[in-house]
């Protein structure tokens, strides 16, 4: 593990070095190097607007994302365990999963305006289908043997569901929440950049400035948020069901 | 057999119910705010017949083709290189995770600075959005090739190049196809995103014009068309996969 860690750090160091060299060669107006971005970053942190906008954007995103998880997870389980639910919901799932969030933005603006509802709704439609899809694959893939064994030890349907199916599903639920969160953050930025508000608006306006340093600083913050949230959910999965990690990785890689 | 028919019937029923609900909801609320499906379908048919939509779609697809092909050509070999080498994988992992965490749309200001507002910038966004998706999927797939398969090949005396062509490649094709499917959907998303966020052209321009005139039927017609394109792309790759890798699909 420590050997792996060493290479992880080496990789980060190499990436930073390449960024620095490329940045120096291209200049700050094309691609600011880390040594220029870092002081800019500290300045933005001090000034406070970046974090304020981030907090308020994330608050709105959490609502859409939370509702998507609350609805998407049970629907995904239902689809995975019942042929009828699968037949009823699958066409909608396949359609919406290929529909681009950006293409929905102009429509949603006409329907919801540009306030809180608009942003929450965009995040909701962007993440729910991925949450459903992941949970669906997990629920479908549960070994029938597990349930058979439970049944033959006298578990009724409800007990089999609660004590066999649900624990087997936890890791997939966490994976679904991770994938959903990636899409939720993307959708948040899409929606905000389109109408130039919140954190996305900040990014848009930073793009107009002469130096790319503030733009890169904003992207770094977004990156840190994504990585931190992912790590949090991942360690949650590790805690609940350490033995599933590998299986989940290969399952989420094969799904369409 | 009976089960299949029932499932199909349920699917049809579900779609029909959805459309009917949408129709009534749209009529009840207000036709201006949200067009009913009947209006969207007639609009779609009219715009296809007049040649407006097909022409715009063709323009959009040119961007898609260039960007996606570039992404595939670069991401596939790189993905294999990362996946098959534990040290490289350990080095690339944190960097890829970090880049992956940044929403590609947030790169748009960059693309404008580097490539301007037109074709090159659109291609760049399509490339960016599909490249990492393909790279990550292929790397994961290459890493998870069953070591037993490689061991069997080796014990039957296969050399390095034979192992790669006869064992590695067939074993990783399912992942390659999964990567292409995911990547293509992302590329289509990127295509319309670019047309809306950079200079508005093709389908993006149609959407913007419709939005300015509060014409939700026009907007929904483009959305439906895009959705159909995405579904067709998925189905096309799936049938190609079924033809090329019958063993995988049967599993």
Interface residues (C-beta under 8 A of the other chain):
Chain A: X4 X7 X8 X10 X11 X12 X14 X15 X29 X30 X83 X84 X86 X87 X88 X89 X90 X91 X92 X94 X95 X97 X98 X99 X100 X101 X102 X103 X104 X105 X106 X107 X109 X110 X111 X182 X185 X186 X188 X189 X190 X193 X194 X200 X203 X204 X206 X207 X208 X212 X215 X218 X219 X222 X223 X225 X226 X227 X230 X249 X250 X253 X254 X255 X256
Chain B: X3 X6 X7 X8 X10 X11 X13 X14 X15 X18 X33 X34 X87 X90 X91 X92 X93 X94 X95 X97 X98 X99 X100 X101 X102 X103 X104 X105 X106 X107 X108 X109 X110 X112 X113 X114 X137 X140 X141 X144 X174 X175 X178 X181 X182 X185 X188 X189 X192 X193 X196 X197 X207 X208 X210 X211 X214 X216 X219 X220 X222 X223 X226 X227 X230 X231 X233 X234 X238
